[in-house]
Amino acid sequence: MIARLLIRIVALAAMAYLVLPLVVIIGASLTETSYLAFPPEGLTLKWFGVLFEDPSYVSAFVTSTLLALAATAVAIVLAVPASLALARYVFAGREGVSALLLSPLVLPYVVLGAALLQYGSAIGMARSFEALLVGHVIIVMPFVLRSVLPLLTPEQRALEEASMDLGAGPLATFFLVVLPQIRGGIVSGGLLAFISSWINVELSIFNTTAALNTIPVKMFNYVQYTIDPTIAAVSAITIVVAALVIILLDLLMGLDMLSEPHRS
């Protein structure tokens, strides 16, 4: 009984430790002062108004959202067949291909960003949305790959063979047998990919311009010269949107789906 109580206290303390910084950020975004203050000195939504009245912030939000959605979608389209190939077939250089696809997890994003800038300059694609998209696909694809690969088990292979023995074609087998089994990996990997793309600064900062900016790079540049509650307002919006996405995902699909493969 005492041990269970201690575990609960430690768990609550850990939760408070993780949540408290978020509360501080949201509270600081509501202060009436022109500087960051917590507890907030008065309550106002003025800084959110300042944020949405600034076209550069709105444009950065739109760019970040479109970029993260596009990079996640492309990463899923590329990572799923790559996972199937690595899990189902034995071919020369398979380990090398796997290491190459997962290498962005260990390579510094600054190095990738600088390399992408140089390569983009050579082919006339530097500092464009397309260049950003290529870079973000490279860095987020490993998250989807790592989430899907463990779900492609030998037992699942037996189900695929049974499906084809019963007359189903490759496409039908994929959509009716394989996809339900790896759905949790695709969703969890997609979420990690979206978040990683959204918050990326190191790669993006090499490939953005004044007209083409992402919200993390915009914030990074902004705090070099000014620190006011506008920064907290941007962070608060990001926190609220992330929380709403998780709640919506739980209501529509259930968060337990992310940790367990589909059971027929």
LODRENMI-775613 format. One record per residue: x, y, z of N, C-alpha, C in turn. Coordinates in steps of 0.2 Angstrom, whole numbers, plus 2048, in hexadecimal, padded with zeros to 3 digits. Each point is the difference from the previous one (the first is absolute). Last residue first. Example, Ala and Ser with C-alpha at 12.3 -4.5 7.8 and 13.67 -1.06 7.14 Angstrom:
8407F58238048068017FC805803 8027E48007FC806800804806800 
end
This chain:
7DF7D374E7FB7FE7FC7FB7FC804 8118148077FF7F98017FA7FE7FC 8148148007F97FF7FF8007F8801 81480C80C7FE7FF7F97F97FE800 80A8108137FE7F97FF7FE7FF7F8 80681680A8057FB8047FE7F97FE 7F28127F88078027FE8057FB803 7E97FF8058017FE7FA8078017FE 7F78098148027F98008027FD7FA 7F58158028078008008037FA801 7E98077F38037FD806807800800 7F08097EF8037F97FF8027FD807 7F38157FE7FF7FD7FA8037F97FF 80380E8147F97FF7FF7FF7FC7FA 8168058047FE7FC8067F87FE7FF 80B8117F28027F97FE7FD7FB805 7FC8168057FC7FE7FA8027F97FE 80D80A8117F97FE8037FB7FE7FA 8168077FA8007FA8047F97FE803 8028157F58027FA7FB8007FA804 7FE81380C7FA7FF7FD8017FA7FB 81380880B7FB7FC8057FA7FF7FD 80F80C7F38037FA8017FB7FC805 7FB8167FD7FF7FC7FA8027F9800 80580F8127F97FF8007FE7FC7F9 8178078037FE7FB8057F97FE800 8078117F18037FA7FE7FE7FA805 7FB8178057FC7FD7FB8027F97FE 80D80B8107F97FE8037FC7FD7FA 81480A7FA8017FA8037FA7FD803 7FF8167F68027FB7FB8007F9803 7FF81180F7F97FF7FD8017FB7FA 81380880C7FC7FB8047FA7FE7FD 80D8107F58037FA8007FC7FB804 7FA8168017FE7FD7FA8037F97FF 80480F8137FB7FB8017FE7FD7F9 81880A8007FA8038037FB7FA800 81B8077F97FC7FB8037FA803804 8138057EA7FB8028047FD7FA804 8137FF7F18008078017FB802805 8057E97FA806803800800808802 7EC7F27FD803800807807803800 7F57FC7EB7FC805804804801807 8077EF7F18028067FE7FD806804 7F87EA8048088008028038077FE 7E97FB7FA801801808807801801 7FB7FB7EA7FE806802801802807 8047EA7F98068057FE7FE807801 7F07EF8058058008058068057FE 7EC7FF7F27FF8038068067FF805 8058027E57FC7FB8057FF803807 80380C7E68037FF8067FC7FB804 80480F7E97FF7F98018037FE806 8028167F97FA7FE7FE7FD7F9801 8168088067FB8048047F97FF7FD 80F7EB7FE8028077FE7FB804804 80C7E58027FA8058008028077FE 80E7EB8037FC8007FA7FA804800 8107FC8128048017FB7FC8017F9 7F67FB8158028078008058017FA 7F57EB8057FC8057FD8038077FF 80A7ED80C8007FF7F97FD8067FC 8008018188077FF7FD8007FF7F9 7EB80180D8048077FF8067FF7FC 7E77F28068078007FD8038077FF 7E97F78088058038048078017FE 7EE7F57F37FD806802805804804 8057EA7F98008057FA7FE807803 7FF7EE80F8078017FE8018067FB 7EA7F88058028048068088027FE 7F57F17F17FD807800803804805 8077EA8008028037FB7FE8077FF 7F77F28118078028018038047FB 7EB7F77FC800805805807803802 7FE7EE7F17FE8067FD7FF806805 8057EA8088068037FC7FE8067FD 7EF7F580B8058028058068037FC 7EF7F77F27FE806804805802805 8057ED7F48008057FC7FD806803 8017EC80C8078037FF8008067FB 7EB7F58058038038068078037FF 7F67F37EE7FD806801803804806 8057E97F78058058017FD807801 7F27ED7FC8057FE805805805802 7EF8037EF7FD8008078057FE805 8077FF7E97FF8078037FD800807 8047EB7F48068038037FE807803 7EE7F37F78047FC805806804803 7F08097EF7FC7FC8048047FC806 80A80E7EE7FB8048037FC7FC806 8117F47F38038068047FB804804 7F97EE7F28037FE806803805804 7F78057EB7FA7FE8058047FE807 80E8057EE7FD8068027FB7FE806 80A7EE7F58058038047FD807803 7EE7ED7FA8068027FC805804805 7EE7EB8068018078008078027FD 7F77E98047FF8047FA800807800 8067EF8117F98007FF7FE8047FA 8177FE8067FE7F97FE7F88007FF 80A8148078017FF7F97FE7F97FE 7FE8068177FC8047FC8007FF7F9 80F7F580F7F97FD8007FB8047FC 8168098028007FA7FC7F97FC800 80381380F8008027F98007FA7FB 8027FB8177F98037FE8008027F9 8157FA8087FB7FA8007F98027FE 80F8118058027FD7FA7FC7FA7FE 7FF80A8167FC8037FB8017FE7F9 80D7F78117F97FE8017FC8037FB 8178078017FF7F97FD7F87FE800 80381A8038037FA8037FF7FA7FC 7FF81B8018007FC7FA8037F9802 7FF81480E7F97FD8008007FB7FA 81380D8057FF7FB8057F97FD800 8068127F08047FA7FF7FF7FB806 7F68168007FC7FB7FC8047FA800 80881380B7FA7FF8037FD7FA7FC 81480A7F88017FC8077FA7FE803 7FF80D7EC8037F97FF8017FC806 7F88168017FB7FC7FE8037F97FF 80F8108067FB7FF8057FA7FB7FE 8118087F08027FA8057FB7FF806 7FC8127F07FF7F97FD8027FB805 8048188027FA7FD8047FF7F97FE 81280E7F78018008077FA7FC804 8008047E78067FC8028017FF808 7EF80E7F77FE7F97FF8067FB802 8038188017FC7FD8057FE7F97FF 80D80B7EF8037FF8077FC7FD805 7F68057EC8047FA7FF8047FF806 7F28138007FC7FA8008057FA7FF 8098157FE7FE7FF8077FC7F9800 8058087EB8067FE8047FF7FE807 7EE8087F38027FA7FE8067FD803 7F98168037FC7FC8048027F87FE 8138127FE7FA7FF7FD7FC7FB804 8198068007FB8058037F98007FD 8107F57EF8028028077FB805803 8037F47EA7FA7FF804801802807 8107FE7EC7FB8067FF7FA7FF804 8147F27FF7FB7FE7FB7FB805800 81380380E8037FD7FA7FA7FF7FB 7FA8078168038067FC8037FD7F9 7F87F08107FA8047FD8038067FC 80F7F380C7FE7FC7FA7FA8047FD 80980A8138058007FB7FE7FC7FA 7F28018138008067FD8058007FA 7FE7ED80D7FA8017FB8008077FD 8117FA8108017FC7FA7FA8017FB 7FF80B8158058037FC8017FC7FA 7F17F780F7FD8067FD8058037FC 8067ED80B7FC7FE7FB7FD8077FD 80E8028138047FD7FA7FB7FF7FA 7F68068148048067FD8047FE7FA 7F47EF80D7FC8047FB8038067FD 80D7E98097FE8078037FC8047FA 8017E58028038057FD7FE807803 7F67EB8068068018048048057FD 7EB7F97F77FF800807806802804 7FF7FD7E87FF8078027FE800808 8057EB7F48068048027FE807802 7F27EC7F8800802807805805802 7FF7F77EA7FA8038017FF803807 8147F47FA8008067FC7F9804802 8047EA8088048058047FF8077FD 7F57EE7F57FD801806804806804 80A7F77EC7FA8057FF7FC802806 8127F18038028067FE7FB8057FE 7FB7E98058028048068038077FE 7FA7F27EE7FA802804802804806 80E7F67ED8008078027FA802804 7FC7EB7F2807803801800807802 7EA7F18058048027FA807803802 7E77F480A8078008018038027F9 7E680680B8057FD7FA807800803 7EC80880D7FE7FA7FC8057FD7FC 80381480E7FE7FB8047FE7FA7FC 8078147F58067FE8057FD7FA804 7F18097F08067FD7FD8057FE805 7ED80B8097FE7FA7FD8067FC7FC 8038168088007FC8067FE7F97FD 8008117F08077FE8028007FB806 7EB8087F98037FB7FB8077FF802 7F681080E7FC7FA8008037FB7FB 8098168018027FC8057FD7F9800 7FA8127F18067FE7FE8027FA806 7EC80C8028007FD7F98067FD7FF 7FF80D8137FC7FA8018007FC7FA 80B8157FF8047FB8047FC7FA801 7F58127F68057FD7FB8047FA804 7F080C80D7FD7FC7FB8057FD7FB 80880F8107FE7FA8037FC7FC7FB 8088157F98057FB8017FE7FA804 7F08107FB8027FD7FA8067FC801 7F780B8137FB7FC7FD8037FC7FA 80D81180A7FF7FA8047FC7FB7FD 8018157F58067FC7FF8007FA804 7EE80F8028007FD7F98067FB800 7FF80D8137FB7FB8008007FC7F9 80F8128038017FB8057FB7FA7FF 7FB8147F58067FD7FD8027FA804 7F080E8087FD7FC7FB8067FC7FC 80680E8127FB7FB8037FE7FC7FA 80C8137FB8047FB8027FC7FA803 7F58137F88037FC7FB8047FB802 7F780E8107FB7FC7FD8037FC7FA 80E80F80B7FE7FA8047FB7FC7FD 8058147F58067FB8007FF7FA804 7F08128008007FC7FA8067FB7FF 7F380B8168078017FD8007FB7FA 7EE80280F8008067FC8078017FC 7FC7EE8107FC7FF7FA7FF8067FB 80D8018158027FB7FC7FC7FF7FA 7F980F8108068037FD8037FB7FB 7EE7F980D7FE8057FB8058037FC 8057F38137FD7FB7FA7FE8047FB 80780B8138057FE7FC7FE7FB7FB 7F080A80F8038047FB8057FE7FC 7F17F78128017FC7FA8038057FA 80080081D7FE8037FA8017FB7FA 80280581D7FE7FB7FB7FE8047FA 8118058177FA8027FC7FF7FA7FB 8157FE8087FE8068037FA8037FC 80A7E68037FE8057FB7FE806804 8117EF80C7F98007FD7FF8067FC 8117FF7F97FC7FB802801800808 80680E7E77FF8018077FC7FA802 80E80E7EA7FE7F98037FF801807 7FC8167F38067FC8017FD7F9803 7F38147FC8037FF7FA8077FC800 7E87FE8108068037FF8037FF7F9 7EC7F58087FF8077FD806804800 7FC7E47FF8028068047FF8067FD 7FE7E97F87FA803802801807804 8107EF7F87FD8037FA7FA804802 80C7F48118048067FE7FD8037FA 7F67EC8087FF8058048048077FE 8047EC7F47F98027FF7FE806805 8157F68038008037FA7F98037FE 8037F38148038078018008037F9 7F77EB8017FC804804803807800 80C7EF7F77FB8017FC7FB806803 8127F680D8028057FB7FB8027FB 7F97F08108028068038038057FB 7FC7E87FD7FA8047FE802808802 80F7ED8057FF8017F97FB8057FE 8037FB8178078037FD7FF8017F9 7EE7F580B8008088018078037FD 7FD7E87FF7FC8047FB800807801 80D7F380F8038007F97FB8047FB 7F87FC8168058058008048017F9 7EF7EF8037FD807800805805800 8087EA8027FD8017F97FD807800 8087FA8158068017FB7FD8017F9 7F07FA8108038078028068017FB 7F67EB7FF7FC8057FD802807801 80D7EE8098008007F97FB8057FD 8007FD8178068037FE8018007F8 7ED7F48097FF8078018078047FE 8017E98007FB8027FA7FF808801 80C7F58118048007FA7FC8037FA 7F57FC8148058068018048017F9 7F27ED8027FC806800804806800 
end
